[in-house]
Amino acid sequence: MVSFDLTQFWGSSRSGPVIEAATPLSRYIMGADLGQSSDPTAICVLHHTVTPLDEWDHEMGGEVKPKRSRQRSRVRYDIRYLSRIPLGTSYPQIVQ
């Protein structure tokens, strides 16, 4: 999340709410569990996304105005690839 304080725009005499806007994100994460002779190697690829929504949560300060506003987001982890390598496969073969 990106966070900034509006007092930098209003000056130090006026304190405003802190706005935390959600940052869109799209990345891939790969994990591998290298097996031994009795357990197979497993490989997984995830697609991690963060999508900002048009919804905000507001924390109220000691006054009527909001102290902090935080944009809601949808976070997803989608499995794009999942595989179990057969027993006995050598490590160089797995890499290929």
N, C-alpha and C positions, 0 to 999 in steps of 0.2 A: 504494500500500500504506500501511496505517496502522502506525506503529511506536511502541511504548512500552516503557519499561523498568520491570520489576516492582520495582526497588529503591525506587521511590517509595512502594510499599505495604509493603515489608519493612523499610524504614529503611536508613540508610547502612551499618549494621554487617553486613548480609547482602546480598551481591550475587547477583542471580538472572539467568536468561537474558533476553535481549531477544526479545520476541515480535513478529513481523511478520505481522499478519493481512491477507489480501487483501481489498480493497474492491471490491464489485460495481460494475460500470460499464455503462452503455448510452448511447451517443451516436451521432449521425449526423455524417458529414463529407462536405462537398461540394467537388468540385474541378472547375475548368473550364480548358480550354486554348483561348483565343480564337484562332481561325484567321485566316489572311490570305486573299488572293485565290487562292492555290494549294494551301492546306491547310485542311481543314474544322475547325470548332469541335467539341471533344469535351467532354461533361459526364458526370460520374460521381458517384454518391452511395453512400457506404459506411456500413454499420452496424457500429460497433466495440463489442464486448462483452467484459467480463472477468467470469468466473464463478468464485468461490472453490470449491475442491474440499475434500473431507474428507481431504486428504493433507498431510503436513508434512515439510519437510526440516530436519534438525537438524545444526548445526555444533557440534562438540565443542570445549570449551575445554581448558585445561590439566588439568582434573580430569575426573571421570567424568560430571558433570552437563553438560547442553547449555549452550553459550555463547549460541547464537542459534537460534530456531525460526522458520521461514518457511513460511507456508501457500502451497501450490501453487494455481495458477489456470489456467483455460483462457481463452486470448485468441483472439478471432476477428475477422476483417474480412470481412464479407459484402457483396458488391456488390448493392445494391438497385435501382440504375438506372444504365444505361450507354447513351449516345446519341452519335451523330455527326450534326451538323447539316449539311445540304447546302451545298455551295459557293454563294456568292453571297447567302446570307441575311444581311441587315443586322443590326448589333448590337442595335438596338431590338427587332427581331423575335425575336431569340434570347432576350432578357430576358422577353418576353411568353410 
